[in-house]
Amino acid sequence: MRTSQSAIKIILYTTLTGVTTLELLLFLSIFFGSPHAADRALAGILPLLYVAGALYVFKRGRVLLSSWMIVTFYYLAGFSTSLLWGINAPVGILMLTFSLFLSALLLPIKYIFINASLIVGALIFLQTLVTTGAIIPDTAVLSAQSTFVDVLIYAVVLIIFSVLSWAVAVNIKDSFARLEKSNLIINKQKRIITSALNKERAKLQIAEIKRTSHMQQFSEVGQFTALLMHELSNELAVLKMNNDDLSASDLKHTIRIIDEIEKLVLRSRKAMNSRCEPASINNLLSTLKASYDYYCSLYKIKLSIVELGKDENIENGQLLFQVLAILVKNSIDAYSSRSHLPKRAVSISARLEKQQVVVRVQDWAGGIDSQIIGIFDDQHTTKETGHGVGLPLSKLIVTERLKGSIHYVRKAGSSLFIIKLPLKNN
């Protein structure tokens, strides 16, 4: 904008100087007896005042308005010259063309074709007036003998146009130089920013990998620790219920429970070492029945297993085993405090449904109170010695690690858990 203002300033001062010089020449030509010199000198005062007004507007900070005024000045000058001497007068056409040139330089680009249309319209209008005889241009001056005064006037006009063209050329050159410099700066900044972004992206990727790895490790450790706490607390609760007046049979019973605890620890270690390995669903169910038959026999509970007709493998089989172990232990705990129930059974069944395995765990120990909601929420428990981590942890494992779903249904005094898991792709 600063260079554009400098160009306008040069154009205004050059135009004012040229108009003033021409006006002085017109006044001097009066003394040389040139015809119509006085009339032309008086007529020249008006454009002189107009250009001075445009310069005044520019100094007041109205750059766009002063640009319009100087473009309009050359347009009117060319129109007036063509009106007096005809459209074949070179000076008139030159001024009209120069007004279009200034329009392209000083005004918004959308006005170029509008101004070009105005010039063409002015020429058509002038020619229509000449053809209809409304005006008769003084074409005689075009064939009249030239004088040195004419040479001087044309020289001043050419000097004005030369200076204006130079200002335009400088403005265009500076604009291209600034554009090229801006492109160099932008490209340099782009390279710097791209390099910095790539470095930051690499750092973020490394940090994300480390964070994800740590979160995965902590999550897995937390899950298996919670599983171990849950099952050990149940085992210790059994020990507590059987620690009074120990007899030989009680001692044998306690040793059996300790053996089961050792098996539990071994299973947990195995689960942590092989947590990502696929496993046979039927083998998991068989191992689960063998692991909890003893506990079921203590409380006269029948544990039934319905395996798949066609065995399938599932990802992270040991995690599914831990979830089923939590549900079975919860059922056993529910029966341990309800000796009057007529049906004492825990049923586990598996079947295939559309590339999914559906495992159902059901007991008839009374179910969870219908007024209790959010059984999968943290810290929710219905047992006096419970920790409230079993069911929330089961849901976390099923949904996050096994990519399946788990739902609870209470009907006719029974609790039914339905687990749906995707099969391992062969």
Residue pairs with C-beta under 8 A, 6 or more apart in sequence:
3 171
3 174
3 175
3 178
4 63
4 106
4 171
5 63
6 167
6 171
7 105
7 106
7 167
7 168
7 170
7 171
8 58
8 63
8 66
8 67
8 70
8 106
9 58
10 163
10 164
10 167
11 70
11 102
11 106
11 164
11 167
12 51
12 54
12 55
12 58
12 66
12 70
13 55
14 160
14 163
14 164
14 167
15 51
15 70
15 73
15 160
15 164
16 48
16 51
16 52
16 55
17 160
18 156
18 157
18 159
18 160
19 44
19 47
19 48
19 51
20 48
21 156
22 44
22 153
22 156
22 157
23 41
23 44
23 45
23 48
25 149
25 152
25 153
25 156
26 37
26 40
26 41
26 44
27 37
27 41
29 37
29 41
29 149
30 37
30 38
30 41
32 149
34 149
47 73
47 77
50 69
50 73
51 70
51 73
53 69
54 66
54 69
54 70
54 73
55 66
57 65
57 66
57 69
58 66
64 107
67 102
67 106
67 107
68 107
70 102
70 106
71 99
71 102
71 103
71 106
71 107
71 115
72 99
73 99
74 95
74 96
74 98
74 99
74 102
75 95
75 96
75 99
75 115
75 118
75 119
75 122
77 95
78 91
78 92
78 93
78 94
78 95
78 96
78 97
78 98
78 99
78 119
79 92
79 96
79 122
79 126
80 92
81 89
81 91
81 92
81 95
82 89
82 92
82 93
82 96
82 122
82 123
82 126
82 137
83 126
83 135
83 137
84 137
84 138
85 91
85 92
85 137
85 138
85 139
85 141
85 142
86 92
86 130
86 137
86 138
86 139
86 142
87 93
87 123
87 126
87 127
87 130
88 139
88 142
89 137
89 142
91 154
91 157
94 157
94 161
96 119
96 122
96 123
97 119
98 161
98 164
99 115
99 119
100 112
100 115
100 116
100 119
101 168
102 164
102 168
103 111
103 112
103 115
104 112
105 168
105 171
105 172
107 115
126 135
128 134
129 135
130 136
130 137
220 272
220 275
223 393
223 396
223 397
223 401
224 268
224 271
224 272
224 322
226 389
226 393
227 268
227 271
227 322
227 325
227 326
227 393
228 264
228 265
228 268
229 387
229 389
230 326
230 329
230 387
230 389
230 390
230 393
231 264
231 325
231 326
231 329
232 261
232 264
233 385
233 386
233 387
234 329
234 332
234 333
235 257
235 260
235 261
235 264
237 333
237 385
238 257
238 295
238 298
239 254
239 257
241 336
242 250
242 253
242 254
242 257
243 254
246 254
256 294
260 291
260 294
260 295
263 291
267 291
267 318
267 321
270 318
271 318
271 319
271 321
271 322
274 318
275 316
275 318
275 319
276 315
276 316
277 316
277 317
277 318
278 313
278 314
278 315
278 316
278 317
278 424
279 313
279 314
279 316
279 317
279 318
279 320
279 321
280 311
280 312
280 313
280 317
281 307
281 308
281 311
281 312
281 313
281 314
281 317
281 320
281 350
281 357
281 359
282 307
282 308
282 311
282 350
283 311
283 317
284 314
284 317
284 320
284 321
284 324
285 305
285 307
285 324
285 348
285 350
286 305
286 307
287 321
288 305
288 321
288 324
288 325
288 328
288 348
289 303
289 305
289 348
291 325
292 303
292 325
292 328
292 329
292 332
293 303
295 301
295 329
295 332
296 302
296 303
296 332
296 346
299 332
299 335
299 336
299 344
300 344
301 331
301 332
301 335
301 344
301 345
301 346
302 344
302 345
302 346
303 328
303 345
303 346
303 348
304 345
304 346
304 347
304 348
305 348
305 349
306 347
306 348
306 349
306 350
306 351
307 350
308 350
308 351
308 352
308 357
310 352
312 352
312 357
312 423
312 424
313 423
313 424
314 320
314 357
314 402
314 421
314 423
314 424
315 402
315 422
315 424
316 401
316 402
319 397
319 401
319 402
320 359
320 402
320 419
320 421
322 397
323 394
323 397
323 398
323 406
323 419
324 348
324 359
324 361
326 390
326 391
326 393
326 394
327 361
327 394
327 417
328 346
328 348
328 361
329 390
330 390
330 391
331 346
331 361
331 363
331 365
331 415
332 346
333 383
334 363
334 365
334 366
334 382
334 415
335 341
335 344
335 363
335 365
338 365
338 366
341 364
341 365
341 366
343 364
344 364
344 365
345 363
345 364
346 361
346 362
346 363
347 360
347 361
347 362
347 363
348 359
348 360
348 361
348 362
349 359
349 360
350 357
350 358
350 359
350 360
351 357
351 358
352 358
352 423
353 420
355 422
355 423
356 404
356 420
356 421
356 422
356 423
357 420
357 421
357 423
358 418
358 419
358 420
359 418
359 419
359 421
360 416
360 417
360 418
360 419
361 416
361 417
361 419
362 414
362 415
362 416
362 417
363 414
363 415
364 413
364 414
365 414
365 415
366 413
366 415
367 410
367 411
367 413
367 414
367 415
368 375
368 382
368 408
368 410
368 415
369 382
370 410
372 380
372 382
374 380
375 391
375 408
376 391
376 392
376 394
376 395
376 406
376 408
377 392
378 388
378 389
378 392
379 388
379 389
380 388
380 391
380 392
381 387
381 388
381 390
394 406
395 406
398 404
398 405
398 406
398 419
398 421
399 405
399 406
402 421
403 421
403 422
404 419
404 420
404 421
404 422
405 419
405 420
406 417
406 418
406 419
406 420
407 417
407 418
408 415
408 416
408 417
409 415
409 416
409 417
409 418
410 416
